């Protein structure tokens, strides 16, 4: 049963959406009309909410068919209000009157509508629109989005979770806890988020340089901490759990090469983002030095940043955030590109990806052959109240429900209970001991 009554009788009277006709004369008839509904966009608007104190941007696309709408993720945590404006002030006007079924056409024309493109603000706004259109198309077809993408290639989506600690021993205790919960892949970090090693008394703060909230990294201390946590974890749990680690692009290329060579004996499932986007040309040298699998792409926005490196097999996992590249439409193209070069997917999925974005991640991963792993975030009960139908987790796997579309919705009244926090910059502000800014 489709979720909007106005279209149900129309579709029921049609020959059936997507049916292949056995009557060749009908198939050859250019005037054949299945009398299928043509829904048009009447409004595109953004919704802001922060149920976990992290900015989320959801895009809702409304149509001229009563009850038919779709939602998508446009969450750019550090510039959420800018994305909000891009959706409400520009994409809404651009999209009104367009047929919702023409996803590729809408994506391509919206992509160039600002003339300059590939920026994270436009890409996130475009992602919210794109995911919402796929959500609508699934509802119109009466099937989950993964069916529109080719159908299931696996029964569920394997995930990894995060183990943190201020010292390696604390991280290992979390690893043991997640192992008991059924996880087979666990990311291990030590120190601050993103594996920063916080200096006790950095010189720049003594000289009142920067701000009091800035974080500090000592690259050599950080490397020692990473090696220590890998060594201790392997000694405690053996080889049965796959271990991952995220560098977050925060050390120099030669330090990254040194680190990967030194953790190779611990057989990481992958090391994420060892190099910053500004240092992509170091990848050939890094590849020559180590066999450690590499995941790359969290900061990638531009197709030119992934097409060349993927075709050259510079990394093993493409690690983009779907909303940063523009949604399901480009993500499927990225996945298909990776299949040709044995690059697997590892879509970005922490808490600054909304449950809607997680649903989109999961639908793609169910359908593509070259799925690798998916970063998982838990959705507490109050988050599930805001986002009914959010993906579920069990034994380390993520599941989507079988409702048409993305299978998830947003309760706008409950979303209003969680206004955005003040602008958050602390996480991005990282310095060396002398105060030099470090690029995350």
Backbone torsions as a table, in degrees:
resi	resn	phi	psi	omega
1	UNK	NA	126.6	178.7
2	UNK	-74.7	151.3	-173.4
3	UNK	-81.1	6.3	179.2
4	UNK	-132.1	119.9	-169.8
5	UNK	-67.8	-32.2	-173.0
6	UNK	-63.1	-26.8	-176.1
7	UNK	-98.9	-12.9	-173.3
8	UNK	-60.1	-47.1	-177.8
9	UNK	-67.4	-34.0	179.0
10	UNK	-64.0	-46.1	-179.2
11	UNK	-69.4	-36.9	179.3
12	UNK	-62.8	-34.6	-179.3
13	UNK	-81.0	-15.8	177.7
14	UNK	-72.5	168.8	-177.9
15	UNK	-67.4	-12.0	178.4
16	UNK	114.7	127.9	-177.3
17	UNK	-56.9	121.9	175.0
18	UNK	80.9	4.5	-178.8
19	UNK	-69.6	140.7	175.2
20	UNK	-91.2	122.6	-176.1
21	UNK	-81.7	136.5	178.9
22	UNK	-83.6	-20.6	-179.7
23	UNK	-80.5	104.8	-174.8
24	UNK	-61.4	-31.5	-179.4
25	UNK	-65.1	-34.9	176.8
26	UNK	-68.4	-41.2	-178.4
27	UNK	-65.3	-32.4	-178.2
28	UNK	-85.3	-6.3	-176.7
29	UNK	-81.1	111.0	-177.9
30	UNK	-67.7	-15.3	-179.0
31	UNK	-95.2	4.8	-179.4
32	UNK	-60.5	128.2	-179.0
33	UNK	-128.9	112.3	-179.6
34	UNK	-77.3	-2.9	178.1
35	UNK	60.9	34.1	179.5
36	UNK	-79.9	146.7	-176.2
37	UNK	-69.7	147.9	175.4
38	UNK	-117.5	100.0	-178.7
39	UNK	-84.6	142.4	178.7
40	UNK	-120.1	150.2	-179.4
41	UNK	-73.8	130.3	175.9
42	UNK	-109.4	-23.7	179.7
43	UNK	-162.2	142.7	172.7
44	UNK	-125.6	122.2	-177.2
45	UNK	-142.9	153.7	-178.9
46	UNK	-101.8	147.4	178.8
47	UNK	-124.4	128.4	179.6
48	UNK	-104.4	136.1	177.2
49	UNK	-158.8	158.8	-179.1
50	UNK	-148.0	65.6	-177.1
51	UNK	-65.1	-18.5	175.5
52	UNK	-116.5	25.8	178.4
53	UNK	64.0	24.9	175.5
54	UNK	-127.4	130.5	-176.2
55	UNK	-58.6	127.8	172.1
56	UNK	-124.3	141.1	176.3
57	UNK	-121.7	121.7	178.6
58	UNK	-114.3	135.7	177.4
59	UNK	-105.3	132.8	177.0
60	UNK	-115.7	125.0	177.2
61	UNK	-106.4	119.4	-179.7
62	UNK	-103.3	152.7	-176.0
63	UNK	-128.0	174.8	178.8
64	UNK	-83.1	3.5	175.6
65	UNK	-98.2	118.7	-175.8
66	UNK	-51.9	127.1	177.1
67	UNK	82.4	-4.9	-178.3
68	UNK	-97.6	115.4	176.5
69	UNK	-152.2	168.8	177.3
70	UNK	-139.0	158.8	177.5
71	UNK	-128.4	151.8	179.5
72	UNK	-144.5	165.6	-178.6
73	UNK	-98.6	128.7	176.3
74	UNK	-129.5	34.1	-169.3
75	UNK	-78.0	109.0	173.8
76	UNK	-120.9	88.4	-165.7
77	UNK	-52.8	-39.6	-173.3
78	UNK	-86.1	-5.3	177.3
79	UNK	-143.5	42.4	-172.9
80	UNK	-62.7	-40.1	-177.8
81	UNK	-69.3	-28.3	176.6
82	UNK	-69.7	-41.1	175.7
83	UNK	-63.8	-41.9	177.3
84	UNK	-53.1	-46.2	179.1
85	UNK	-67.0	-41.5	-179.0
86	UNK	-60.3	-37.7	179.2
87	UNK	-72.0	-53.6	-172.2
88	UNK	-73.8	-33.6	-175.0
89	UNK	-92.6	-19.1	-174.8
90	UNK	-126.0	-56.0	-176.2
91	UNK	-66.1	-33.8	178.5
92	UNK	-58.4	-52.2	180.0
93	UNK	-63.0	-39.5	-177.1
94	UNK	-66.1	-34.3	-170.1
95	UNK	-94.6	-18.1	-174.8
96	UNK	-58.7	132.5	178.8
97	UNK	90.1	-9.9	179.6
98	UNK	-80.2	149.8	177.7
99	UNK	-74.9	129.9	-175.7
100	UNK	-65.1	-24.1	-176.2
101	UNK	-71.1	-20.7	-173.5
102	UNK	-88.6	64.5	-173.2
103	UNK	-62.9	-48.0	-178.0
104	UNK	-61.5	-43.6	-179.6
105	UNK	-64.2	-44.2	179.8
106	UNK	-63.7	-41.9	-179.5
107	UNK	-62.3	-48.8	-176.4
108	UNK	-64.1	-41.9	-177.7
109	UNK	-74.4	-35.4	176.4
110	UNK	-68.2	-34.4	-179.7
111	UNK	-58.8	-37.4	-178.8
112	UNK	-100.9	4.0	-174.8
113	UNK	-65.0	-25.5	178.1
114	UNK	-95.4	3.9	-178.0
115	UNK	70.4	-64.6	172.0
116	UNK	-77.0	139.6	-175.4
117	UNK	-140.2	-176.8	178.6
118	UNK	76.5	9.1	175.7
119	UNK	-84.6	154.1	-176.3
120	UNK	-65.1	-31.6	-179.7
121	UNK	-66.5	-52.6	178.1
122	UNK	-61.0	-44.1	-177.3
123	UNK	-61.4	-40.9	179.2
124	UNK	-67.3	-43.5	177.0
125	UNK	-59.7	-43.0	179.8
126	UNK	-66.4	-35.3	178.0
127	UNK	-63.0	-45.7	179.2
128	UNK	-58.3	-42.2	176.8
129	UNK	-63.2	-48.6	-175.3
130	UNK	-62.7	-48.3	179.4
131	UNK	-61.3	-39.4	179.4
132	UNK	-63.4	-37.4	178.9
133	UNK	-67.6	-38.9	175.9
134	UNK	-66.3	-37.9	176.2
135	UNK	-59.2	-45.3	178.5
136	UNK	-64.1	-43.7	-178.3
137	UNK	-61.2	-39.2	176.7
138	UNK	-64.1	-39.2	178.2
139	UNK	-66.1	-40.0	178.9
140	UNK	-65.5	-36.6	-179.6
141	UNK	-82.4	-14.8	-178.8
142	UNK	73.6	31.0	-179.4
143	UNK	-147.5	158.3	176.8
144	UNK	-63.1	153.6	-177.9
145	UNK	-58.9	-36.3	-178.3
146	UNK	-59.4	-28.5	176.8
147	UNK	-67.3	-37.3	178.6
148	UNK	-68.3	-24.0	-178.8
149	UNK	-89.7	-0.2	177.1
150	UNK	130.1	-7.1	-179.6
151	UNK	90.0	170.6	-174.5
152	UNK	-68.8	137.7	172.6
153	UNK	-110.6	-4.6	179.3
154	UNK	-158.8	161.3	-174.5
155	UNK	-78.6	-25.1	180.0
156	UNK	-159.5	177.4	-175.3
157	UNK	-107.3	117.2	178.6
158	UNK	-71.9	140.9	-173.5
159	UNK	-131.1	166.1	168.8
160	UNK	-124.5	153.8	177.7
161	UNK	-121.0	179.6	-170.8
162	UNK	-113.4	131.2	172.8
163	UNK	-114.3	123.0	-177.9
164	UNK	-121.0	157.4	172.1
165	UNK	-166.8	152.5	175.9
166	UNK	-73.3	-23.8	175.3
167	UNK	-134.8	158.9	-177.2
168	UNK	-54.1	-37.0	-177.9
169	UNK	-61.3	-37.9	178.6
170	UNK	-66.8	-38.8	178.6
171	UNK	-63.7	-43.5	-178.8
172	UNK	-62.3	-38.0	177.9
173	UNK	-61.6	-39.5	176.4
174	UNK	-67.3	-37.6	177.2
175	UNK	-59.1	-44.6	179.8
176	UNK	-63.1	-38.6	178.4
177	UNK	-63.5	-46.2	-178.8
178	UNK	-69.5	-31.1	175.5
179	UNK	-60.9	-42.5	178.5
180	UNK	-65.6	-25.3	179.8
181	UNK	-82.5	-3.6	175.7
182	UNK	102.8	2.4	179.1
183	UNK	-73.1	137.7	177.4
184	UNK	-106.6	-11.5	179.6
185	UNK	-130.9	125.7	-176.5
186	UNK	-137.8	129.5	176.4
187	UNK	-87.1	129.8	-177.9
188	UNK	-111.1	129.1	179.4
189	UNK	-133.9	151.4	175.7
190	UNK	-138.1	140.2	-174.9
191	UNK	95.0	-155.7	179.8
192	UNK	-70.7	169.8	-179.5
193	UNK	-58.8	138.8	-175.7
194	UNK	82.8	9.7	175.5
195	UNK	71.3	23.1	175.7
196	UNK	-70.2	142.9	174.5
197	UNK	-100.6	112.2	-173.8
198	UNK	-80.2	118.7	177.8
199	UNK	-69.9	143.2	-176.5
200	UNK	-69.9	-38.1	-174.7
201	UNK	-147.9	69.0	-175.6
202	UNK	-62.1	144.3	-175.6
203	UNK	-62.0	-36.6	-175.2
204	UNK	-64.9	-30.0	178.6
205	UNK	-74.5	-33.2	175.5
206	UNK	-62.4	-30.4	-179.2
207	UNK	-96.5	12.3	177.2
208	UNK	56.8	40.0	176.6
209	UNK	-99.6	146.8	-177.2
210	UNK	71.0	-150.1	178.7
211	UNK	-123.1	162.8	-176.9
212	UNK	-67.0	-21.7	-177.2
213	UNK	-92.2	-4.9	-178.5
214	UNK	-63.5	140.8	175.3
215	UNK	-88.2	162.7	-175.1
216	UNK	-130.9	142.7	175.5
217	UNK	-128.9	134.0	170.6
218	UNK	-110.2	107.7	-170.4
219	UNK	-58.3	-39.7	-177.0
220	UNK	-72.3	-40.2	176.3
221	UNK	-64.9	-38.2	177.6
222	UNK	-60.5	-47.1	-179.3
223	UNK	-61.8	-40.6	178.4
224	UNK	-62.7	-39.6	179.3
225	UNK	-64.9	-40.0	179.8
226	UNK	-65.5	-45.7	-179.8
227	UNK	-62.5	-40.3	-179.3
228	UNK	-63.9	-43.5	-177.6
229	UNK	-70.5	-34.2	174.5
230	UNK	-64.6	-45.2	-177.7
231	UNK	-63.0	-47.1	-178.0
232	UNK	-66.6	-39.8	-179.5
233	UNK	-64.7	-44.7	178.8
234	UNK	-63.4	-37.8	180.0
235	UNK	-66.6	-33.0	-177.1
236	UNK	-83.6	-35.4	-172.8
237	UNK	-117.7	-6.8	-178.8
238	UNK	74.1	-150.4	-173.3
239	UNK	-103.4	3.2	-171.8
240	UNK	-75.2	-18.8	178.7
241	UNK	-106.3	135.5	175.8
242	UNK	-80.3	129.6	-177.8
243	UNK	-108.6	137.2	178.8
244	UNK	-124.4	162.2	176.7
245	UNK	-152.4	146.0	-178.5
246	UNK	-115.6	116.8	177.4
247	UNK	-79.2	-29.6	-179.4
248	UNK	63.1	31.9	173.1
249	UNK	59.1	20.8	-165.5
250	UNK	-97.9	9.2	176.6
251	UNK	-128.2	165.2	-178.1
252	UNK	-69.7	154.9	-177.1
253	UNK	-53.7	-43.1	-179.4
254	UNK	-67.4	-32.7	174.4
255	UNK	-67.0	-36.9	177.6
256	UNK	-64.4	-43.1	178.3
257	UNK	-61.3	-45.1	179.4
258	UNK	-61.0	-44.4	-178.3
259	UNK	-62.6	-47.3	-177.6
260	UNK	-64.2	-36.6	177.8
261	UNK	-64.6	-36.5	-174.9
262	UNK	-80.6	-23.0	177.0
263	UNK	-94.9	-0.9	-176.7
264	UNK	-57.2	-36.6	-177.6
265	UNK	-65.7	-17.6	-179.3
266	UNK	-93.1	3.4	173.1
267	UNK	52.6	61.7	177.6
268	UNK	-64.2	145.9	172.2
269	UNK	-64.8	-43.6	164.2
270	UNK	-164.6	159.1	169.0
271	UNK	-109.2	125.5	-173.4
272	UNK	-92.9	137.9	172.6
273	UNK	45.1	59.5	177.6
274	UNK	-70.6	-23.2	-178.0
275	UNK	-123.4	148.0	177.5
276	UNK	-78.5	162.5	178.3
277	UNK	-59.0	-25.9	179.1
278	UNK	-74.0	-12.3	-174.9
279	UNK	-117.4	29.0	-177.4
280	UNK	-60.5	-28.5	-177.6
281	UNK	-71.4	-6.2	175.4
282	UNK	-82.1	-10.3	-174.4
283	UNK	-59.7	-41.1	178.7
284	UNK	-57.6	-40.7	179.0
285	UNK	-67.9	-41.0	178.1
286	UNK	-61.0	-42.6	-179.7
287	UNK	-62.4	-36.3	-179.4
288	UNK	-69.7	-22.5	-170.9
289	UNK	-94.5	-19.0	-172.8
290	UNK	-151.1	153.5	175.5
291	UNK	-100.4	5.4	-179.7
292	UNK	-64.4	128.2	176.5
293	UNK	-61.6	143.7	-174.7
294	UNK	-121.8	134.6	172.2
295	UNK	-112.4	136.1	-174.2
296	UNK	-145.5	145.6	167.5
297	UNK	132.9	3.1	-176.9
298	UNK	-59.4	-33.5	-178.7
299	UNK	-96.8	8.9	-177.2
300	UNK	-81.2	132.8	174.4
301	UNK	-120.0	-30.5	-166.2
302	UNK	-102.6	132.2	179.2
303	UNK	-54.3	-30.6	-179.6
304	UNK	-69.0	-13.8	177.9
305	UNK	-84.8	-16.3	-179.2
306	UNK	-118.0	-27.8	-174.6
307	UNK	-62.0	-51.4	-180.0
308	UNK	-62.5	-54.4	-179.1
309	UNK	-59.7	-37.2	178.5
310	UNK	-67.5	-41.4	-179.8
311	UNK	-68.2	-23.7	177.1
312	UNK	-92.0	-0.1	179.3
313	UNK	59.2	40.7	179.0
314	UNK	-70.6	-26.2	177.2
315	UNK	-139.4	165.0	-173.0
316	UNK	-97.7	-24.6	-178.5
317	UNK	-130.8	133.7	174.5
318	UNK	-93.8	125.6	-163.6
319	UNK	-120.2	40.5	-177.8
320	UNK	-73.2	160.7	167.3
321	UNK	-97.4	124.1	-172.9
322	UNK	-53.8	-41.8	-177.1
323	UNK	-70.8	-24.8	179.7
324	UNK	-73.2	-22.6	-179.3
325	UNK	-104.2	-5.1	174.3
326	UNK	113.9	10.2	172.1
327	UNK	108.0	-161.3	-175.5
328	UNK	-68.6	-40.4	-175.7
329	UNK	-57.4	-53.7	177.9
330	UNK	-71.4	-30.7	-179.4
331	UNK	-63.3	-37.4	177.1
332	UNK	-64.9	-36.3	177.8
333	UNK	-68.0	-37.3	177.2
334	UNK	-64.8	-43.7	179.0
335	UNK	-62.0	-43.0	179.6
336	UNK	-65.6	-38.2	175.7
337	UNK	-60.4	-44.7	-179.0
338	UNK	-61.9	-32.5	-179.2
339	UNK	-59.8	-36.2	-179.0
340	UNK	-68.4	-25.2	-174.3
341	UNK	-118.7	17.0	178.3
342	UNK	56.5	39.1	171.8
343	UNK	-101.5	122.2	-177.0
344	UNK	-94.4	163.3	-178.6
345	UNK	-90.7	148.5	173.9
346	UNK	-150.7	62.6	-172.3
347	UNK	-53.3	143.3	176.0
348	UNK	-60.7	132.2	-175.8
349	UNK	-154.7	42.2	172.6
350	UNK	-81.1	-164.1	-174.2
351	UNK	-71.8	-14.9	176.0
352	UNK	-85.2	6.7	162.8
353	UNK	-100.2	122.7	-176.4
354	UNK	-68.1	162.8	173.9
355	UNK	-55.8	-29.0	175.5
356	UNK	-65.6	-43.8	176.7
357	UNK	-62.9	-38.1	177.0
358	UNK	-63.9	-38.6	177.6
359	UNK	-62.6	-42.9	177.9
360	UNK	-62.7	-43.9	175.5
361	UNK	-52.7	-49.4	-174.6
362	UNK	-66.3	-41.7	-179.6
363	UNK	-61.7	-42.5	177.5
364	UNK	-63.7	-46.1	-175.8
365	UNK	-66.4	-26.6	175.3
366	UNK	-69.0	-27.6	-170.4
367	UNK	-98.9	-23.4	-174.3
368	UNK	-91.4	151.7	-179.3
369	UNK	-76.7	-39.9	-171.4
370	UNK	-92.2	38.2	171.9
371	UNK	-67.5	139.7	177.7
372	UNK	-108.7	-66.3	-178.6
373	UNK	-161.7	160.5	178.5
374	UNK	-128.4	131.1	174.1
375	UNK	-69.4	132.4	-173.2
376	UNK	-113.2	144.0	169.7
377	UNK	-125.8	140.3	176.4
378	UNK	-76.9	146.6	176.3
379	UNK	-113.3	102.5	177.3
380	UNK	-60.1	166.9	-175.9
381	UNK	-57.1	-40.4	-177.8
382	UNK	-68.3	-27.4	175.3
383	UNK	-72.1	-39.8	178.4
384	UNK	-66.8	-26.1	174.8
385	UNK	-68.9	-36.5	177.1
386	UNK	-73.4	-36.1	-176.9
387	UNK	-121.1	74.2	178.4
388	UNK	-61.9	138.7	-178.8
389	UNK	90.4	6.5	179.9
390	UNK	-59.0	151.8	178.8
391	UNK	-54.8	151.6	179.0
392	UNK	-110.9	163.5	-177.1
393	UNK	-130.9	140.8	174.7
394	UNK	-157.4	129.9	177.5
395	UNK	54.4	35.3	177.4
396	UNK	84.7	-1.0	178.7
397	UNK	-104.8	149.4	173.3
398	UNK	-105.9	138.4	179.9
399	UNK	-125.3	144.4	170.6
400	UNK	-107.9	155.1	176.1
401	UNK	-80.7	169.5	-173.1
402	UNK	-95.5	15.7	178.2
403	UNK	-67.0	151.0	177.9
404	UNK	-58.6	149.0	-179.0
405	UNK	80.7	-148.4	177.9
406	UNK	-78.8	-10.6	175.4
407	UNK	75.5	17.3	-177.0
408	UNK	-136.2	152.7	-179.7
409	UNK	-137.0	177.0	174.2
410	UNK	-129.1	132.3	174.5
411	UNK	-91.5	102.3	-171.9
412	UNK	-66.0	-32.2	179.0
413	UNK	-68.0	-42.0	177.6
414	UNK	-71.6	-31.2	177.2
415	UNK	-62.4	-32.6	-179.4
416	UNK	-66.4	-19.7	179.8
417	UNK	-70.6	-11.5	-175.0
418	UNK	-124.2	76.9	179.2
419	UNK	-67.3	161.8	-179.2
420	UNK	-66.9	143.1	173.8
421	UNK	-73.5	177.2	174.8
422	UNK	-62.4	158.5	-180.0
423	UNK	-53.1	133.4	-176.3
424	UNK	-112.9	112.3	179.6
425	UNK	-115.8	-14.2	-171.0
426	UNK	-53.3	-42.1	-173.7
427	UNK	-62.0	-30.5	-176.5
428	UNK	-88.2	-9.5	-173.9
429	UNK	-95.8	101.3	-175.4
430	UNK	-130.1	137.4	-176.4
431	UNK	-135.2	155.5	168.9
432	UNK	-77.2	173.7	-176.2
433	UNK	-57.3	-32.6	-179.5
434	UNK	-88.0	-0.2	177.3
435	UNK	102.9	-2.8	179.7
436	UNK	-62.7	126.8	177.3
437	UNK	-62.5	139.9	176.9
438	UNK	-110.1	134.5	-177.7
439	UNK	-84.7	119.4	177.1
440	UNK	-80.0	NA	NA
